[in-house]
Amino acid sequence: MKTVGYAAYSENTELKPFHFERRELRQNDVAMEILYCGVCHSDLHTVNGDWGPQPYPLIPGHKSRGRTS
C-alpha cells in the first residue's frame, strides 16, 4: 500500500513529504484515512533527538483523526 507521511529527515528540520510502502493489511488490521494529525511536545523532542539518536526519516505524530474506508 503506497503511503505518504510528513517526515523529519534530520534533527531540527522542517517536515517534508515522505513516500513509503506499507505491508498488506492483515485480518485484524483496520484501513484508515488520516485526515488530521497533531504533533505534540513529545514528538518534537523525538524529532530533535533530545531522548537519544533517532532513525531518520522519522514521521512524528501519534494523535490522529480519520475515517475508515
N, C-alpha and C positions, 0 to 999 in steps of 0.2 A: 504494500500500500504506500504510494508516494505521499509524502507529508512535507509541510513547510512549517518551521517554527522560527522564532526570533532568538538568535544566539549571540552570546559574547564570544569573540574569537580569542580574547586575551584579557588580562586584568585591565580595569578602568577604560574599557572601550564601549562605544555605543552598540546596542543590539542591532544586528543585521539579519536579513533572511538567510535561513539555512535549510537546504533541501536534503531530505533523508528518506530512507526506505524503512517502513515498519514491517514487522513479521506479519504473516497472515493471522487473522482472528482465529482464536480457539473457541471451543464450545462455551466456555464460561466468560468470554470477553464481551464487552459492550462497545459498539462503534458509536462515537460521539463527535459531533461537530463543535469545536470550541469557538464560542462567539466572543468571549471576553476572558481576560486573564490578568490577575493582579500580580505585581512584583512588589514584595514586601521587603522590609529591612533585612530580614534573614537572607533573602535571595541576593540582595546587594552585597552583603558580607561574603556570601559564597562566591559570587562573580569576581569580587575583588581579591579573593584568595586570603581573606582575613583569618580563616579557620584552616589554613593549610593549602597545599597545591591542589589545583583542580584540573580535571581533564577538559580541555577546550577542543572544539567548540562546546559551550555549555548553554543549555536552554533553561533559564530560570523561570520561576512561576509555578506555584502549586495550588493556587486558589483560582478555580476557573468556573465559568458558566457556559453552558452549551445546550445542545439538544441531540437526542438520539435520532438516528436515521431510520 
